[in-house]
Amino acid sequence: MVAQRTYMAKAGQVNKSWYVVDGSDEVLGRLASDIAVVLMGKHRPEYTPHVDCGDFVVVTNVDKIGMTGKKMDVRHYTWYTGYTGLRLESYGDRQARKPEDLLIHAVRRMLPKNKLASQMLKKLKVYTGPEHPHQAQQCQPLQRTSKKVS
């Protein structure tokens, strides 16, 4: 009887690819979950949990990402400044002020809570306009199945 061997990827053996995503008229959560899967490397057959197997993702037109319903006005980011009370800012105000942060925070919360998460998040490149400086990497369009904002 021949035993099957489980393949475990090593850190230097994984070839990294570059993907590009156009964020115009996309739903924030669905886009973030698709990006998180690629950053973790779960789309690859050689996925290994303790190795960063993910690829690079370039997202353009982040300022045109939306949410379904009235979530842009109703939901809020809260943070603590060190003084009494919390700071509040709606998703719509955050998108007007810092559109990149909206996607980065959503993806960061979908990544694993360990030391690899910071490495994975560094592979996410976010830009507000349609242009990006990563043309030399020959980015491929990311195949996605999620819906657009209507």
N, CA, C and O atoms as a GROMACS GRO file, in nm:
protein
  600
    1MET      N    1   0.085  -0.117   0.000
    1MET     CA    2   0.000   0.000   0.000
    1MET      C    3   0.090   0.124   0.000
    1MET      O    4   0.180   0.136   0.082
    2VAL      N    5   0.064   0.215  -0.093
    2VAL     CA    6   0.143   0.337  -0.106
    2VAL      C    7   0.070   0.451  -0.036
    2VAL      O    8  -0.047   0.478  -0.064
    3ALA      N    9   0.139   0.518   0.053
    3ALA     CA   10   0.078   0.630   0.125
    3ALA      C   11   0.086   0.758   0.043
    3ALA      O   12   0.188   0.784  -0.022
    4GLN      N   13  -0.018   0.835   0.045
    4GLN     CA   14  -0.019   0.964  -0.023
    4GLN      C   15   0.056   1.066   0.061
    4GLN      O   16   0.040   1.069   0.184
    5ARG      N   17   0.134   1.149  -0.002
    5ARG     CA   18   0.209   1.253   0.068
    5ARG      C   19   0.136   1.386   0.051
    5ARG      O   20   0.095   1.421  -0.059
    6THR      N   21   0.121   1.459   0.158
    6THR     CA   22   0.058   1.591   0.153
    6THR      C   23   0.163   1.695   0.115
    6THR      O   24   0.271   1.700   0.173
    7TYR      N   25   0.131   1.777   0.017
    7TYR     CA   26   0.223   1.880  -0.028
    7TYR      C   27   0.212   2.000   0.065
    7TYR      O   28   0.103   2.052   0.088
    8MET      N   29   0.324   2.045   0.117
    8MET     CA   30   0.330   2.165   0.200
    8MET      C   31   0.424   2.264   0.130
    8MET      O   32   0.542   2.233   0.109
    9ALA      N   33   0.374   2.380   0.096
    9ALA     CA   34   0.454   2.480   0.026
    9ALA      C   35   0.558   2.540   0.119
    9ALA      O   36   0.534   2.557   0.238
   10LYS      N   37   0.671   2.571   0.063
   10LYS     CA   38   0.776   2.642   0.137
   10LYS      C   39   0.770   2.789   0.097
   10LYS      O   40   0.713   2.824  -0.007
   11ALA      N   41   0.829   2.875   0.179
   11ALA     CA   42   0.818   3.019   0.157
   11ALA      C   43   0.879   3.063   0.024
   11ALA      O   44   0.822   3.151  -0.041
   12GLY      N   45   0.989   3.008  -0.017
   12GLY     CA   46   1.055   3.051  -0.140
   12GLY      C   47   1.005   2.982  -0.265
   12GLY      O   48   1.044   3.022  -0.375
   13GLN      N   49   0.921   2.881  -0.252
   13GLN     CA   50   0.878   2.802  -0.367
   13GLN      C   51   0.756   2.858  -0.438
   13GLN      O   52   0.727   2.818  -0.551
   14VAL      N   53   0.684   2.949  -0.376
   14VAL     CA   54   0.558   2.997  -0.431
   14VAL      C   55   0.585   3.113  -0.526
   14VAL      O   56   0.647   3.212  -0.488
   15ASN      N   57   0.538   3.101  -0.651
   15ASN     CA   58   0.550   3.210  -0.748
   15ASN      C   59   0.432   3.304  -0.731
   15ASN      O   60   0.316   3.260  -0.729
   16LYS      N   61   0.461   3.433  -0.720
   16LYS     CA   62   0.356   3.533  -0.698
   16LYS      C   63   0.310   3.590  -0.832
   16LYS      O   64   0.391   3.621  -0.919
   17SER      N   65   0.180   3.603  -0.847
   17SER     CA   66   0.120   3.664  -0.965
   17SER      C   67   0.064   3.801  -0.927
   17SER      O   68   0.052   3.833  -0.809
   18TRP      N   69   0.031   3.880  -1.026
   18TRP     CA   70  -0.030   4.010  -1.006
   18TRP      C   71  -0.166   4.011  -1.072
   18TRP      O   72  -0.180   3.970  -1.187
   19TYR      N   73  -0.267   4.058  -0.998
   19TYR     CA   74  -0.403   4.069  -1.050
   19TYR      C   75  -0.448   4.214  -1.038
   19TYR      O   76  -0.407   4.285  -0.946
   20VAL      N   77  -0.534   4.256  -1.130
   20VAL     CA   78  -0.590   4.391  -1.126
   20VAL      C   79  -0.742   4.379  -1.121
   20VAL      O   80  -0.802   4.295  -1.188
   21VAL      N   81  -0.804   4.466  -1.039
   21VAL     CA   82  -0.949   4.468  -1.023
   21VAL      C   83  -0.996   4.612  -1.041
   21VAL      O   84  -0.938   4.704  -0.983
   22ASP      N   85  -1.101   4.632  -1.120
   22ASP     CA   86  -1.162   4.764  -1.133
   22ASP      C   87  -1.274   4.773  -1.032
   22ASP      O   88  -1.369   4.694  -1.037
   23GLY      N   89  -1.264   4.868  -0.939
   23GLY     CA   90  -1.360   4.877  -0.830
   23GLY      C   91  -1.484   4.958  -0.860
   23GLY      O   92  -1.568   4.975  -0.771
   24SER      N   93  -1.501   5.008  -0.981
   24SER     CA   94  -1.618   5.091  -1.009
   24SER      C   95  -1.744   5.006  -1.008
   24SER      O   96  -1.750   4.898  -1.069
   25ASP      N   97  -1.845   5.055  -0.938
   25ASP     CA   98  -1.977   4.991  -0.922
   25ASP      C   99  -1.969   4.853  -0.860
   25ASP      O  100  -2.050   4.767  -0.893
   26GLU      N  101  -1.874   4.830  -0.772
   26GLU     CA  102  -1.863   4.703  -0.701
   26GLU      C  103  -1.918   4.718  -0.560
   26GLU      O  104  -1.918   4.828  -0.504
   27VAL      N  105  -1.965   4.608  -0.502
   27VAL     CA  106  -2.012   4.603  -0.364
   27VAL      C  107  -1.890   4.583  -0.275
   27VAL      O  108  -1.808   4.494  -0.300
   28LEU      N  109  -1.877   4.664  -0.172
   28LEU     CA  110  -1.757   4.666  -0.089
   28LEU      C  111  -1.726   4.531  -0.027
   28LEU      O  112  -1.614   4.482  -0.039
   29GLY      N  113  -1.821   4.469   0.040
   29GLY     CA  114  -1.796   4.343   0.109
   29GLY      C  115  -1.763   4.228   0.016
   29GLY      O  116  -1.675   4.148   0.046
   30ARG      N  117  -1.832   4.221  -0.096
   30ARG     CA  118  -1.807   4.113  -0.191
   30ARG      C  119  -1.671   4.129  -0.258
   30ARG      O  120  -1.600   4.031  -0.282
   31LEU      N  121  -1.634   4.252  -0.288
   31LEU     CA  122  -1.503   4.279  -0.346
   31LEU      C  123  -1.393   4.246  -0.244
   31LEU      O  124  -1.292   4.187  -0.279
   32ALA      N  125  -1.414   4.286  -0.119
   32ALA     CA  126  -1.315   4.262  -0.014
   32ALA      C  127  -1.296   4.114   0.012
   32ALA      O  128  -1.183   4.069   0.035
   33SER      N  129  -1.403   4.036   0.009
   33SER     CA  130  -1.388   3.892   0.034
   33SER      C  131  -1.315   3.822  -0.080
   33SER      O  132  -1.235   3.731  -0.056
   34ASP      N  133  -1.340   3.864  -0.204
   34ASP     CA  134  -1.267   3.806  -0.318
   34ASP      C  135  -1.119   3.842  -0.312
   34ASP      O  136  -1.033   3.759  -0.343
   35ILE      N  137  -1.089   3.965  -0.274
   35ILE     CA  138  -0.950   4.008  -0.263
   35ILE      C  139  -0.880   3.935  -0.149
   35ILE      O  140  -0.764   3.896  -0.164
   36ALA      N  141  -0.948   3.915  -0.037
   36ALA     CA  142  -0.887   3.847   0.077
   36ALA      C  143  -0.851   3.703   0.043
   36ALA      O  144  -0.748   3.652   0.088
   37VAL      N  145  -0.934   3.636  -0.036
   37VAL     CA  146  -0.905   3.499  -0.076
   37VAL      C  147  -0.778   3.494  -0.160
   37VAL      O  148  -0.696   3.403  -0.142
   38VAL      N  149  -0.760   3.590  -0.250
   38VAL     CA  150  -0.642   3.593  -0.336
   38VAL      C  151  -0.517   3.629  -0.254
   38VAL      O  152  -0.411   3.572  -0.275
   39LEU      N  153  -0.531   3.724  -0.161
   39LEU     CA  154  -0.416   3.763  -0.079
   39LEU      C  155  -0.369   3.648   0.010
   39LEU      O  156  -0.249   3.633   0.034
   40MET      N  157  -0.462   3.567   0.060
   40MET     CA  158  -0.426   3.452   0.144
   40MET      C  159  -0.370   3.337   0.062
   40MET      O  160  -0.291   3.258   0.112
   41GLY      N  161  -0.411   3.327  -0.064
   41GLY     CA  162  -0.366   3.219  -0.150
   41GLY      C  163  -0.460   3.101  -0.151
   41GLY      O  164  -0.423   2.993  -0.197
   42LYS      N  165  -0.582   3.119  -0.102
   42LYS     CA  166  -0.676   3.008  -0.097
   42LYS      C  167  -0.731   2.971  -0.235
   42LYS      O  168  -0.798   2.869  -0.248
   43HIS      N  169  -0.703   3.050  -0.336
   43HIS     CA  170  -0.746   3.018  -0.472
   43HIS      C  171  -0.650   2.920  -0.539
   43HIS      O  172  -0.678   2.873  -0.649
   44ARG      N  173  -0.538   2.889  -0.476
   44ARG     CA  174  -0.436   2.800  -0.531
   44ARG      C  175  -0.452   2.658  -0.475
   44ARG      O  176  -0.495   2.641  -0.361
   45PRO      N  177  -0.420   2.558  -0.554
   45PRO     CA  178  -0.427   2.421  -0.502
   45PRO      C  179  -0.316   2.390  -0.401
   45PRO      O  180  -0.330   2.298  -0.321
   46GLU      N  181  -0.206   2.466  -0.403
   46GLU     CA  182  -0.097   2.441  -0.310
   46GLU      C  183  -0.104   2.530  -0.187
   46GLU      O  184  -0.001   2.560  -0.127
   47TYR      N  185  -0.225   2.575  -0.149
   47TYR     CA  186  -0.243   2.661  -0.031
   47TYR      C  187  -0.193   2.592   0.094
   47TYR      O  188  -0.225   2.476   0.121
   48THR      N  189  -0.113   2.665   0.170
   48THR     CA  190  -0.062   2.616   0.298
   48THR      C  191  -0.088   2.726   0.401
   48THR      O  192  -0.047   2.840   0.380
   49PRO      N  193  -0.154   2.694   0.513
   49PRO     CA  194  -0.195   2.799   0.607
   49PRO      C  195  -0.081   2.877   0.670
   49PRO      O  196  -0.096   2.996   0.697
   50HIS      N  197   0.032   2.814   0.695
   50HIS     CA  198   0.140   2.883   0.766
   50HIS      C  199   0.242   2.950   0.673
   50HIS      O  200   0.344   2.999   0.719
   51VAL      N  201   0.214   2.951   0.541
   51VAL     CA  202   0.302   3.014   0.442
   51VAL      C  203   0.220   3.116   0.365
   51VAL      O  204   0.103   3.092   0.334
   52ASP      N  205   0.280   3.229   0.335
   52ASP     CA  206   0.213   3.332   0.257
   52ASP      C  207   0.214   3.290   0.110
   52ASP      O  208   0.311   3.315   0.039
   53CYS      N  209   0.106   3.226   0.065
   53CYS     CA  210   0.095   3.173  -0.071
   53CYS      C  211   0.020   3.269  -0.163
   53CYS      O  212   0.001   3.238  -0.281
   54GLY      N  213  -0.023   3.383  -0.113
   54GLY     CA  214  -0.110   3.472  -0.188
   54GLY      C  215  -0.039   3.550  -0.296
   54GLY      O  216   0.084   3.551  -0.305
   55ASP      N  217  -0.119   3.615  -0.378
   55ASP     CA  218  -0.072   3.694  -0.490
   55ASP      C  219  -0.095   3.842  -0.463
   55ASP      O  220  -0.162   3.880  -0.367
   56PHE      N  221  -0.036   3.926  -0.548
   56PHE     CA  222  -0.054   4.070  -0.538
   56PHE      C  223  -0.185   4.109  -0.605
   56PHE      O  224  -0.223   4.051  -0.706
   57VAL      N  225  -0.254   4.208  -0.548
   57VAL     CA  226  -0.380   4.258  -0.604
   57VAL      C  227  -0.372   4.409  -0.615
   57VAL      O  228  -0.342   4.478  -0.517
   58VAL      N  229  -0.400   4.462  -0.734
   58VAL     CA  230  -0.404   4.605  -0.759
   58VAL      C  231  -0.551   4.641  -0.783
   58VAL      O  232  -0.615   4.584  -0.871
   59VAL      N  233  -0.603   4.735  -0.704
   59VAL     CA  234  -0.742   4.777  -0.717
   59VAL      C  235  -0.744   4.922  -0.763
   59VAL      O  236  -0.683   5.008  -0.700
   60THR      N  237  -0.815   4.949  -0.872
   60THR     CA  238  -0.828   5.084  -0.924
   60THR      C  239  -0.972   5.131  -0.906
   60THR      O  240  -1.062   5.050  -0.881
   61ASN      N  241  -0.994   5.262  -0.918
   61ASN     CA  242  -1.126   5.324  -0.904
   61ASN      C  243  -1.192   5.290  -0.771
   61ASN      O  244  -1.310   5.255  -0.767
   62VAL      N  245  -1.117   5.301  -0.664
   62VAL     CA  246  -1.171   5.269  -0.531
   62VAL      C  247  -1.274   5.371  -0.488
   62VAL      O  248  -1.363   5.340  -0.408
   63ASP      N  249  -1.265   5.492  -0.538
   63ASP     CA  250  -1.360   5.595  -0.499
   63ASP      C  251  -1.501   5.569  -0.553
   63ASP      O  252  -1.595   5.638  -0.514
   64LYS      N  253  -1.517   5.471  -0.643
   64LYS     CA  254  -1.648   5.440  -0.700
   64LYS      C  255  -1.709   5.313  -0.641
   64LYS      O  256  -1.810   5.264  -0.691
   65ILE      N  257  -1.649   5.259  -0.536
   65ILE     CA  258  -1.704   5.140  -0.469
   65ILE      C  259  -1.827   5.182  -0.389
   65ILE      O  260  -1.828   5.289  -0.327
   66GLY      N  261  -1.930   5.100  -0.391
   66GLY     CA  262  -2.053   5.132  -0.319
   66GLY      C  263  -2.094   5.020  -0.225
   66GLY      O  264  -2.026   4.918  -0.213
   67MET      N  265  -2.205   5.042  -0.159
   67MET     CA  266  -2.265   4.942  -0.071
   67MET      C  267  -2.413   4.935  -0.105
   67MET      O  268  -2.470   5.031  -0.157
   68THR      N  269  -2.475   4.823  -0.076
   68THR     CA  270  -2.617   4.807  -0.105
   68THR      C  271  -2.700   4.877   0.002
   68THR      O  272  -2.657   4.890   0.116
   69GLY      N  273  -2.816   4.920  -0.037
   69GLY     CA  274  -2.907   4.984   0.057
   69GLY      C  275  -2.856   5.121   0.101
   69GLY      O  276  -2.792   5.193   0.024
   70LYS      N  277  -2.886   5.156   0.227
   70LYS     CA  278  -2.847   5.285   0.283
   70LYS      C  279  -2.726   5.272   0.376
   70LYS      O  280  -2.706   5.357   0.463
   71LYS      N  281  -2.647   5.168   0.359
   71LYS     CA  282  -2.537   5.141   0.452
   71LYS      C  283  -2.432   5.251   0.452
   71LYS      O  284  -2.368   5.272   0.555
   72MET      N  285  -2.412   5.320   0.342
   72MET     CA  286  -2.312   5.426   0.337
   72MET      C  287  -2.345   5.539   0.434
   72MET      O  288  -2.255   5.606   0.484
   73ASP      N  289  -2.474   5.561   0.460
   73ASP     CA  290  -2.514   5.668   0.551
   73ASP      C  291  -2.542   5.618   0.692
   73ASP      O  292  -2.521   5.692   0.788
   74VAL      N  293  -2.589   5.495   0.705
   74VAL     CA  294  -2.633   5.444   0.835
   74VAL      C  295  -2.518   5.387   0.917
   74VAL      O  296  -2.510   5.412   1.037
   75ARG      N  297  -2.429   5.311   0.855
   75ARG     CA  298  -2.319   5.247   0.929
   75ARG      C  299  -2.207   5.345   0.956
   75ARG      O  300  -2.184   5.438   0.879
   76HIS      N  301  -2.136   5.322   1.067
   76HIS     CA  302  -2.031   5.414   1.109
   76HIS      C  303  -1.905   5.340   1.148
   76HIS      O  304  -1.909   5.228   1.200
   77TYR      N  305  -1.792   5.406   1.122
   77TYR     CA  306  -1.665   5.364   1.180
   77TYR      C  307  -1.655   5.430   1.317
   77TYR      O  308  -1.688   5.548   1.331
   78THR      N  309  -1.610   5.357   1.416
   78THR     CA  310  -1.584   5.416   1.547
   78THR      C  311  -1.440   5.387   1.585
   78THR      O  312  -1.387   5.280   1.554
   79TRP      N  313  -1.377   5.482   1.652
   79TRP     CA  314  -1.242   5.461   1.702
   79TRP      C  315  -1.222   5.544   1.826
   79TRP      O  316  -1.292   5.642   1.849
   80TYR      N  317  -1.127   5.504   1.905
   80TYR     CA  318  -1.097   5.567   2.032
   80TYR      C  319  -0.970   5.648   2.019
   80TYR      O  320  -0.868   5.596   1.973
   81THR      N  321  -0.973   5.774   2.059
   81THR     CA  322  -0.860   5.864   2.041
   81THR      C  323  -0.773   5.875   2.166
   81THR      O  324  -0.663   5.930   2.158
   82GLY      N  325  -0.819   5.826   2.279
   82GLY     CA  326  -0.747   5.844   2.404
   82GLY      C  327  -0.822   5.938   2.496
   82GLY      O  328  -0.800   5.937   2.617
   83TYR      N  329  -0.910   6.021   2.440
   83TYR     CA  330  -0.993   6.110   2.519
   83TYR      C  331  -1.126   6.042   2.548
   83TYR      O  332  -1.155   5.936   2.493
   84THR      N  333  -1.206   6.103   2.632
   84THR     CA  334  -1.335   6.046   2.667
   84THR      C  335  -1.426   6.043   2.545
   84THR      O  336  -1.435   6.141   2.470
   85GLY      N  337  -1.492   5.932   2.526
   85GLY     CA  338  -1.585   5.917   2.415
   85GLY      C  339  -1.520   5.857   2.292
   85GLY      O  340  -1.398   5.847   2.282
   86LEU      N  341  -1.605   5.818   2.199
   86LEU     CA  342  -1.559   5.759   2.073
   86LEU      C  343  -1.577   5.857   1.959
   86LEU      O  344  -1.665   5.944   1.965
   87ARG      N  345  -1.497   5.845   1.856
   87ARG     CA  346  -1.515   5.922   1.734
   87ARG      C  347  -1.602   5.842   1.639
   87ARG      O  348  -1.587   5.720   1.632
   88LEU      N  349  -1.692   5.907   1.568
   88LEU     CA  350  -1.782   5.843   1.473
   88LEU      C  351  -1.764   5.906   1.336
   88LEU      O  352  -1.744   6.027   1.324
   89GLU      N  353  -1.772   5.823   1.234
   89GLU     CA  354  -1.769   5.873   1.096
   89GLU      C  355  -1.844   5.772   1.010
   89GLU      O  356  -1.817   5.652   1.016
   90SER      N  357  -1.939   5.820   0.930
   90SER     CA  358  -2.015   5.728   0.846
   90SER      C  359  -1.928   5.678   0.731
   90SER      O  360  -1.827   5.739   0.697
   91TYR      N  361  -1.969   5.566   0.672
   91TYR     CA  362  -1.894   5.510   0.561
   91TYR      C  363  -1.889   5.607   0.444
   91TYR      O  364  -1.788   5.615   0.374
   92GLY      N  365  -1.998   5.682   0.422
   92GLY     CA  366  -2.000   5.779   0.313
   92GLY      C  367  -1.901   5.892   0.334
   92GLY      O  368  -1.832   5.934   0.242
   93ASP      N  369  -1.894   5.942   0.460
   93ASP     CA  370  -1.797   6.047   0.490
   93ASP      C  371  -1.654   5.995   0.478
   93ASP      O  372  -1.566   6.066   0.429
   94ARG      N  373  -1.631   5.871   0.521
   94ARG     CA  374  -1.497   5.813   0.511
   94ARG      C  375  -1.458   5.795   0.364
   94ARG      O  376  -1.342   5.817   0.328
   95GLN      N  377  -1.554   5.756   0.281
   95GLN     CA  378  -1.523   5.738   0.140
   95GLN      C  379  -1.493   5.871   0.072
   95GLN      O  380  -1.408   5.877  -0.017
   96ALA      N  381  -1.560   5.977   0.114
   96ALA     CA  382  -1.532   6.108   0.057
   96ALA      C  383  -1.394   6.159   0.102
   96ALA      O  384  -1.325   6.226   0.026
   97ARG      N  385  -1.355   6.127   0.226
   97ARG     CA  386  -1.230   6.178   0.280
   97ARG      C  387  -1.111   6.091   0.244
   97ARG      O  388  -1.010   6.142   0.196
   98LYS      N  389  -1.122   5.960   0.266
   98LYS     CA  390  -1.015   5.864   0.239
   98LYS      C  391  -1.074   5.740   0.172
   98LYS      O  392  -1.102   5.642   0.242
   99PRO      N  393  -1.095   5.740   0.042
   99PRO     CA  394  -1.161   5.626  -0.022
   99PRO      C  395  -1.080   5.496  -0.016
   99PRO      O  396  -1.137   5.388  -0.021
  100GLU      N  397  -0.947   5.506  -0.004
  100GLU     CA  398  -0.865   5.384   0.002
  100GLU      C  399  -0.888   5.309   0.132
  100GLU      O  400  -0.886   5.186   0.134
  101ASP      N  401  -0.908   5.383   0.242
  101ASP     CA  402  -0.922   5.321   0.373
  101ASP      C  403  -1.043   5.230   0.383
  101ASP      O  404  -1.041   5.131   0.456
  102LEU      N  405  -1.149   5.263   0.310
  102LEU     CA  406  -1.272   5.184   0.316
  102LEU      C  407  -1.244   5.039   0.274
  102LEU      O  408  -1.288   4.946   0.342
  103LEU      N  409  -1.173   5.020   0.165
  103LEU     CA  410  -1.142   4.885   0.117
  103LEU      C  411  -1.033   4.819   0.200
  103LEU      O  412  -1.041   4.700   0.228
  104ILE      N  413  -0.931   4.895   0.239
  104ILE     CA  414  -0.821   4.837   0.316
  104ILE      C  415  -0.869   4.783   0.449
  104ILE      O  416  -0.829   4.674   0.490
  105HIS      N  417  -0.955   4.857   0.519
  105HIS     CA  418  -1.007   4.810   0.647
  105HIS      C  419  -1.096   4.688   0.630
  105HIS      O  420  -1.094   4.597   0.714
  106ALA      N  421  -1.176   4.685   0.522
  106ALA     CA  422  -1.264   4.570   0.499
  106ALA      C  423  -1.182   4.444   0.471
  106ALA      O  424  -1.215   4.336   0.521
  107VAL      N  425  -1.077   4.458   0.390
  107VAL     CA  426  -0.993   4.341   0.358
  107VAL      C  427  -0.914   4.298   0.481
  107VAL      O  428  -0.900   4.178   0.505
  108ARG      N  429  -0.862   4.393   0.558
  108ARG     CA  430  -0.781   4.361   0.676
  108ARG      C  431  -0.860   4.278   0.775
  108ARG      O  432  -0.805   4.187   0.838
  109ARG      N  433  -0.989   4.307   0.790
  109ARG     CA  434  -1.072   4.234   0.886
  109ARG      C  435  -1.108   4.095   0.836
  109ARG      O  436  -1.154   4.012   0.915
  110MET      N  437  -1.089   4.067   0.707
  110MET     CA  438  -1.118   3.934   0.653
  110MET      C  439  -0.995   3.844   0.646
  110MET      O  440  -1.007   3.726   0.615
  111LEU      N  441  -0.879   3.900   0.674
  111LEU     CA  442  -0.756   3.820   0.675
  111LEU      C  443  -0.740   3.751   0.810
  111LEU      O  444  -0.804   3.792   0.907
  112PRO      N  445  -0.657   3.648   0.818
  112PRO     CA  446  -0.638   3.581   0.947
  112PRO      C  447  -0.574   3.674   1.049
  112PRO      O  448  -0.501   3.767   1.013
  113LYS      N  449  -0.602   3.649   1.175
  113LYS     CA  450  -0.550   3.734   1.282
  113LYS      C  451  -0.420   3.676   1.334
  113LYS      O  452  -0.415   3.622   1.444
  114ASN      N  453  -0.314   3.686   1.254
  114ASN     CA  454  -0.182   3.636   1.293
  114ASN      C  455  -0.075   3.723   1.229
  114ASN      O  456  -0.106   3.826   1.169
  115LYS      N  457   0.050   3.682   1.240
  115LYS     CA  458   0.160   3.763   1.190
  115LYS      C  459   0.166   3.767   1.038
  115LYS      O  460   0.226   3.858   0.981
  116LEU      N  461   0.106   3.670   0.970
  116LEU     CA  462   0.107   3.669   0.824
  116LEU      C  463   0.013   3.774   0.766
  116LEU      O  464   0.028   3.812   0.650
  117ALA      N  465  -0.083   3.821   0.844
  117ALA     CA  466  -0.183   3.914   0.792
  117ALA      C  467  -0.119   4.044   0.746
  117ALA      O  468  -0.162   4.100   0.645
  118SER      N  469  -0.018   4.094   0.817
  118SER     CA  470   0.046   4.218   0.776
  118SER      C  471   0.123   4.198   0.645
  118SER      O  472   0.127   4.289   0.561
  119GLN      N  473   0.184   4.081   0.627
  119GLN     CA  474   0.252   4.050   0.501
  119GLN      C  475   0.151   4.043   0.387
  119GLN      O  476   0.177   4.092   0.277
  120MET      N  477   0.037   3.982   0.412
  120MET     CA  478  -0.065   3.969   0.310
  120MET      C  479  -0.122   4.104   0.271
  120MET      O  480  -0.147   4.130   0.154
  121LEU      N  481  -0.144   4.192   0.370
  121LEU     CA  482  -0.203   4.321   0.343
  121LEU      C  483  -0.108   4.411   0.265
  121LEU      O  484  -0.154   4.500   0.193
  122LYS      N  485   0.022   4.390   0.278
  122LYS     CA  486   0.119   4.470   0.202
  122LYS      C  487   0.113   4.439   0.052
  122LYS      O  488   0.162   4.517  -0.029
  123LYS      N  489   0.054   4.326   0.016
  123LYS     CA  490   0.041   4.289  -0.125
  123LYS      C  491  -0.082   4.350  -0.191
  123LYS      O  492  -0.106   4.327  -0.309
  124LEU      N  493  -0.160   4.426  -0.114
  124LEU     CA  494  -0.277   4.495  -0.168
  124LEU      C  495  -0.238   4.638  -0.205
  124LEU      O  496  -0.193   4.713  -0.119
  125LYS      N  497  -0.255   4.674  -0.330
  125LYS     CA  498  -0.223   4.808  -0.381
  125LYS      C  499  -0.353   4.874  -0.424
  125LYS      O  500  -0.424   4.823  -0.510
  126VAL      N  501  -0.386   4.989  -0.363
  126VAL     CA  502  -0.516   5.053  -0.383
  126VAL      C  503  -0.495   5.193  -0.441
  126VAL      O  504  -0.412   5.270  -0.392
  127TYR      N  505  -0.571   5.227  -0.548
  127TYR     CA  506  -0.559   5.356  -0.615
  127TYR      C  507  -0.697   5.411  -0.646
  127TYR      O  508  -0.788   5.336  -0.682
  128THR      N  509  -0.713   5.544  -0.633
  128THR     CA  510  -0.844   5.604  -0.654
  128THR      C  511  -0.878   5.621  -0.802
  128THR      O  512  -0.995   5.612  -0.838
  129GLY      N  513  -0.783   5.643  -0.886
  129GLY     CA  514  -0.810   5.664  -1.028
  129GLY      C  515  -0.796   5.536  -1.108
  129GLY      O  516  -0.770   5.429  -1.052
  130PRO      N  517  -0.814   5.546  -1.240
  130PRO     CA  518  -0.802   5.427  -1.325
  130PRO      C  519  -0.658   5.386  -1.355
  130PRO      O  520  -0.635   5.277  -1.406
  131GLU      N  521  -0.561   5.472  -1.325
  131GLU     CA  522  -0.420   5.443  -1.354
  131GLU      C  523  -0.349   5.389  -1.231
  131GLU      O  524  -0.383   5.423  -1.118
  132HIS      N  525  -0.249   5.303  -1.255
  132HIS     CA  526  -0.165   5.251  -1.147
  132HIS      C  527  -0.023   5.233  -1.199
  132HIS      O  528  -0.004   5.213  -1.319
  133PRO      N  529   0.077   5.240  -1.110
  133PRO     CA  530   0.217   5.233  -1.154
  133PRO      C  531   0.272   5.091  -1.166
  133PRO      O  532   0.393   5.073  -1.166
  134HIS      N  533   0.186   4.991  -1.176
  134HIS     CA  534   0.231   4.852  -1.179
  134HIS      C  535   0.212   4.789  -1.317
  134HIS      O  536   0.183   4.670  -1.328
  135GLN      N  537   0.229   4.868  -1.422
  135GLN     CA  538   0.214   4.816  -1.558
  135GLN      C  539   0.322   4.715  -1.593
  135GLN      O  540   0.298   4.622  -1.671
  136ALA      N  541   0.441   4.731  -1.536
  136ALA     CA  542   0.553   4.642  -1.568
  136ALA      C  543   0.531   4.500  -1.516
  136ALA      O  544   0.592   4.406  -1.568
  137GLN      N  545   0.445   4.483  -1.415
  137GLN     CA  546   0.420   4.350  -1.360
  137GLN      C  547   0.322   4.269  -1.446
  137GLN      O  548   0.296   4.152  -1.416
  138GLN      N  549   0.266   4.327  -1.549
  138GLN     CA  550   0.173   4.261  -1.640
  138GLN      C  551   0.058   4.197  -1.563
  138GLN      O  552   0.040   4.075  -1.564
  139CYS      N  553  -0.019   4.281  -1.498
  139CYS     CA  554  -0.131   4.235  -1.415
  139CYS      C  555  -0.239   4.171  -1.501
  139CYS      O  556  -0.271   4.220  -1.610
  140GLN      N  557  -0.294   4.061  -1.452
  140GLN     CA  558  -0.403   3.992  -1.518
  140GLN      C  559  -0.533   4.034  -1.451
  140GLN      O  560  -0.534   4.059  -1.330
  141PRO      N  561  -0.644   4.041  -1.524
  141PRO     CA  562  -0.771   4.072  -1.458
  141PRO      C  563  -0.815   3.955  -1.370
  141PRO      O  564  -0.803   3.839  -1.409
  142LEU      N  565  -0.865   3.988  -1.252
  142LEU     CA  566  -0.909   3.887  -1.155
  142LEU      C  567  -1.048   3.839  -1.194
  142LEU      O  568  -1.139   3.919  -1.213
  143GLN      N  569  -1.064   3.708  -1.207
  143GLN     CA  570  -1.193   3.649  -1.240
  143GLN      C  571  -1.279   3.645  -1.113
  143GLN      O  572  -1.244   3.580  -1.015
  144ARG      N  573  -1.393   3.716  -1.118
  144ARG     CA  574  -1.481   3.725  -1.002
  144ARG      C  575  -1.621   3.686  -1.041
  144ARG      O  576  -1.659   3.694  -1.158
  145THR      N  577  -1.699   3.645  -0.942
  145THR     CA  578  -1.837   3.605  -0.968
  145THR      C  579  -1.936   3.692  -0.893
  145THR      O  580  -2.057   3.670  -0.905
  146SER      N  581  -1.890   3.790  -0.816
  146SER     CA  582  -1.981   3.869  -0.734
  146SER      C  583  -2.056   3.972  -0.817
  146SER      O  584  -2.018   4.002  -0.930
  147LYS      N  585  -2.163   4.024  -0.759
  147LYS     CA  586  -2.254   4.114  -0.829
  147LYS      C  587  -2.205   4.258  -0.822
  147LYS      O  588  -2.123   4.293  -0.737
  148LYS      N  589  -2.256   4.340  -0.910
  148LYS     CA  590  -2.227   4.483  -0.914
  148LYS      C  591  -2.336   4.559  -0.839
  148LYS      O  592  -2.445   4.507  -0.816
  149VAL      N  593  -2.305   4.684  -0.800
  149VAL     CA  594  -2.405   4.769  -0.738
  149VAL      C  595  -2.502   4.814  -0.845
  149VAL      O  596  -2.461   4.853  -0.954
  150SER      N  597  -2.630   4.808  -0.815
  150SER     CA  598  -2.729   4.851  -0.916
  150SER      C  599  -2.786   4.987  -0.882
  150SER      O  600  -2.870   5.038  -0.956
   0.00000   0.00000   0.00000
